[in-house]
């Protein structure tokens, strides 16, 4: 079974990831913590790219719980984050360079 990459964020944040082929997309409503619980219950998801604005809506305890999660790993990004930063964070999180050309 192959591990999935998911994205959590507002529509403006996730659209680029959708265009890149990522199909596991979550757009949280009024209760973002419920969305994170749903993601953590899905054992197929191993890496979750998270819109930092969504993380900022969580209380401190819930945010710490998400940031400390190992499976899945949550990678917070702002809309301004560069592709290289994303590449470095994912490589650090899972130990594999997903952009590496074979």
C-alpha positions in Angstrom: 0.0 0.0 0.0 1.4 3.4 -1.0 1.3 6.3 1.5 -0.9 9.2 0.5 0.0 12.9 0.5 -2.9 15.1 1.6 -3.4 18.9 1.7 -5.5 20.9 4.2 -6.4 24.5 3.6 -8.5 27.2 2.1 -9.4 27.0 -1.6 -6.7 29.5 -2.6 -4.1 27.4 -0.9 -5.1 23.9 -2.2 -5.7 24.7 -5.8 -2.0 24.5 -6.8 -1.7 21.1 -5.2 -4.8 19.9 -7.0 -3.3 21.0 -10.3 -0.2 19.1 -9.4 -2.2 15.9 -9.1 -2.9 15.7 -5.3 -6.4 14.3 -4.9 -6.7 14.0 -1.1 -7.8 17.6 -0.2 -9.5 18.8 2.9 -11.1 22.3 3.3 -12.0 22.6 7.0 -15.1 24.5 8.0 -15.8 26.1 11.3 -14.1 23.3 13.3 -10.6 22.6 11.8 -9.8 20.2 14.7 -12.5 17.8 13.5 -10.8 17.8 10.1 -7.5 16.9 11.6 -9.1 14.1 13.6 -10.6 12.7 10.4 -7.2 12.8 8.7 -5.5 11.1 11.7 -8.1 8.3 11.5 -7.1 7.6 7.9 -4.2 5.2 8.1 -3.4 5.7 4.3 -2.3 9.3 4.8 1.3 9.7 5.9 2.2 13.3 5.0 -0.2 16.3 5.3 0.6 19.7 4.0 -1.3 22.2 6.1 -2.2 25.9 5.4 -0.6 27.7 8.3 -3.7 29.9 8.5 -5.8 26.8 9.3 -3.3 25.8 12.1 -3.5 29.3 13.5 -7.3 28.8 14.1 -6.6 25.9 16.5 -6.1 26.5 20.2 -2.5 26.1 21.5 -3.1 22.5 22.9 -4.6 21.2 19.7 -2.0 22.9 17.5 0.8 21.3 19.6 -0.9 17.9 19.2 -1.0 18.3 15.4 2.6 19.7 15.1 4.0 16.8 17.3 2.2 14.1 15.3 4.5 11.5 13.7 1.9 9.5 11.7 0.8 11.3 9.8 3.4 14.1 9.7 1.8 17.5 9.3 3.9 20.0 7.4 2.7 23.6 7.9 3.2 26.0 5.0 2.1 29.5 4.2 1.0 30.5 0.7 4.4 32.3 0.4 6.5 29.2 1.1 8.7 28.1 -1.8 8.8 24.8 -3.5 12.3 24.2 -2.2 11.1 24.7 1.4 8.3 22.2 0.9 10.8 19.7 -0.7 13.2 20.1 2.3 10.4 19.7 4.9 9.0 16.5 3.2 12.5 15.0 2.8 13.1 15.7 6.5 9.8 14.3 7.5 9.7 11.0 5.5 13.4 10.6 4.5 12.6 10.5 0.8 13.0 13.2 -1.9 9.7 13.1 -3.7 11.0 15.4 -6.4 14.1 13.3 -7.2 14.3 12.4 -10.9 15.2 8.7 -11.6 
